[in-house]
Amino acid sequence: MADIFQSLDTLDSEKLQMVVDRLEYRGTYPPFVAMRERYFDRLPLERCREVLDMGCGTGVVTRALAARLPGEARLTGTDFSAELIGVARRLAAEEGLDGRISFDVADSHGTEANQDQYDLVVLHTLLSHVTSPAQVLKEAARVTASGGHVVVFDGDYASITFGAGDPALNDEALQALLKTVVAHPRAMRQFPELVAGSGLELADFLPEILAEAGKAEFFESMLDSYRPAMVAAGHISEAAARQWSETHHAASAAGTFFGSCNFVSYILRKP
């Protein structure tokens, strides 16, 4: 199943900017940052000299990694979208990091990087969006050096749930959301099966839950970011999408919102 992240360079400027804003927002939203920092803490970052961030998007995680890595470490971010790579280069330059990070357009199914090149390969919210998760994981394994690590962080998006309003409308809208922005909503619960054929071994595992009750922030931002794309893709009517969005905005304003989604970090080691 395709999602908009597989065809970002075909989006109009308004929808693309919504994606850029969403990616950058997640990089500063404290609970999301905390999940990222927890898996950073489990990695031997002090020993990493060559690092690849596959599917880097706007480079928000690449820039965060730069702050945690030794000064001599070299970072490369790759993404299928030339538009996002352009944004990543600009933002890195604005933060004075363009001397430490290079960004290139590349398909994560086949990066053309050298075999055994990287001490660490990061797949942060990538695997659920690609055409073939198994192929991307094998490519990550190929470019990772012996003794190096691959970390995969993503949402178990099949677990996403909202509490306010009509349950039937919630189900309809969340299915429309997944069809629009997540190609593989069950990728993280199926991930151990992929590891078995990847040439990697499971070294660590961090289960997470991101939930909001009362006032919404993360999930309210998601409503605004993706509703136009859901309608444009034909997965839900404008009227139903508006009703769904307004219901949860109202619940947040009244302090009665509930939303949650599970996230998972897998840390893998290449023998």
N, C-alpha and C positions, 0 to 999 in steps of 0.2 A: 504494500500500500504506500502511495506517495504522500508526502506532506509538503507544506510550503518551504520547509528548510532544504528540500531537494531542488528547488527552482527559485531561489531567492533573487537571482539576477533578472528574472522575468517580472518581478513585482513592480508596481508603480512606486514612485518616490515616497508617497505617503505611507503605504503599507511597509515598505522597506525601513523607513525611519521608525515605525512602530516596533519592528523586530530589533533594530539597533537599540532603541530605548529600553526595550524589555531585557535584552542581554546585559546591558550596562546596569540597569536597576538591580538585577539579580546579583551582580557583582558587589553591590554595596548594601543589600538588604541583610541585616545582622544575622538572622537565623540561617540564611543561605551561606553567608560568609563563614559562619561557625561550622557548618558541615564540611565546607572546603578546607578550612584550617585543621579540622580533626583528621582528615586523611593526609594532609600535608605532614602533620605531626607523626604519622606512622611510617613515613618514608625516610630513607637515609639521604636527605637532601644535601647534607654537608659533603657527601662523596660524589655528587653528580656534577659532571662537567659538560655533558652534551644532553640537552633536553628537547623533546619534541612535544608540542601541544597540537594534537590532531583535531581538526574541526574546531579551530580556535575562535571562530566568529569574529567578534570585535577585539579579541585579544585580552579580555578582562581577566581571565585566569592566567594567561601568559604573563601579564604585568604583575599579578599577585605573586606568581612563582619567582619572578625576578627579585622581589623583595626578600624572599626566603633563601635564595641560592647563594653560594659563594660568588664573589665579585668576578672571578675568572670564568664562571660557567657561561656557556653560550646557549641561547634559547632560539628555537625555531617554531613559529606558528604557521600552520597550514590550514586552508579552508577551500572548499569547492567554489565558494562565492568570491568573485573578483571584487564585487562591491564591498563585502565585509572586510576583505583584506585591505582595501583602500582605507576604510575606517580604522582598522587596527593599526596601520602604519601611522596614520595621523595622530591617533590618541597616544601611541607610544612616544612619538616625537614630542608631543605636548608635555609629556611627563619626563622628558630627557632620557628615555630608555631606548631610543632607536639605535644607539651604539651597542647595546647588549642583545637586542632581539631583532631577528629577521623574520619577515612574513612573506609567505609564498602561496600562490594559488596551486592547489594540488588536490587530487581525489584521494580520499582516505582508503579507498579500496585498492589503490596502487600508487604509492607516494613517489616512486622513483628514487627514494632515499637509499643510501648504501645499506647493505645487510650488516647487522650487528653494530650499527652506528651510535645508538643512543643509550645512555645510562638509565634514562627515565623517559617513558612515553605516557602522556596523559590523554585520556578520552573523557572529557568533562561534558556531560549532556550531549554526547554525540551518537552513541550506539542506537538509541531509540529512533533516530531520524534517518539513518543510512539505508541504502537499498538492501545490503547484505551484511548484517552484524557479524556473521561468522567470517566472512572474507576480510572485513575491517580488523577484526581481532587477530586473524592470521597475519595480516600486514603489519600490525603493531608488534607482533612477536618477531617477525622477520627482521625488523629494523632495530630491535632491542639487543643490546650486547649481552653476552653470557654473564649471569649474575646481576643483570639489571632488572628493573621493575616496570610493569605496566599497571597504571591505576585507571579503573573505569568507574566513573560516578554518573549516576543517572536516576531518573524517577521511575518508580514502578507505577506508571501512569494509569494502569488499569485499576489502581486502588483509589483514584481521586474521587472525592465525594463532597457535595454541598448539602447543607441541612435545611436552609430556609425555603419557604414556598412550596409549590406543587412538586411532589417527588417524581411524577411522570415527566414534567417539563425539565426538571433537573437531569433526569436520565437522558432525555432527548438531546438537550443542549450539551451535556458532557460527552456524549457519543459524537456529536457534531464537532466539538472541540478536538477530540482525539483524531477523528478522520482528517481534520484540517492541519494539525500541527505535530502529530506523533505517528510515525509509520509503524512502530513496533511498541505498543503500550505495555506488553508483557515481557519485554526483552530482559529486564533485570531478574524476574523470577525464573526465566528460562536460561539465564546466563551460565550456571554451573555445567549445563550440557554443552555449551559452546567451548568452555575451557578444556573439556576433555579432548578435543581435537585440535587445540591451538598451538601445542608446543610449550605451553606455560603451565605453571602450577599455582594453585591458590595459596597465598601466604597470609592473608588477613581479610577481614570482612567487617564492615561497619553498617549496621542497619540504622536508619534514621526515619523520623517522622516530622513533617512540617505541617503544623496545624494552627489555625487561628480560631478563636472563639470570642464573641462579642463584636469587637471592631476588626474589620478586614483591612489588610494592606497588600500583602503579596497576592492574594487571590482577587482582590478588587482591581489591582493593576492588570492582572491577567484578563479579566473581563474586558477592560477597555482596549487592551493590546490586540486581542485576537477576534473579537466579535465581528469586525468588518470582513475579515478573511473567511470566517465561517459562513457568513451570508454569501459572499462573492463566490465561494466554492460550491454553493448550492446544497450545503449539508443541513441548513436550517433556514426557515423563513425570516425575513426582517422583523416581522411582528413578534414571532416567538423569541427571537434572539433579544429583541428590545425588552420584552416582558421579563425574560430570565435575568438580564442585566439589571434592570430597574428593581426587581425583587431583592437582589442581593446587595445592591447599593443601599436600598432602604433598610434592609436588615442590619447592615454595617452601621448606618447612621443611628439606628435604634438600639444598637448594642446587642443584637440577637443573631448575629452571623455565626455560622460554623462552616469551616472547610478544612480538608486535610488531604495529604498525599504522602505516600511512603517514598523514601529515597534510599539508595544503597551505594556504598563504596566497596568495590572489590580491588584488593591489591594482589597482583600476580607477580611471580618471579620467574625469570627465564633460567633454567638450569645451565 
